[in-house]
């Protein structure tokens, strides 16, 4: 059984992981040093990037040739 390919290339997937890690690390640092709630933006961005990575991982694990409908 052949694995399907995701919608992200390997390079895009690496950059998505880098972006996720940077945003996830930046959020608590910003929360510590700022008095407002602007650190929540970094948290939301990290969650959005994580959602894209999880969706791409699901597409990669799906056998090749199967549709995306349930």
Buried (B, 14 or more C-beta within 10 A) or exposed (E): EEEBEBEBEEEEBEEBEEBBEBBBEBBEEBBEEEEEEEBEEBBEBBEEBBEBBEEBEEBBEBEEEEEEEE
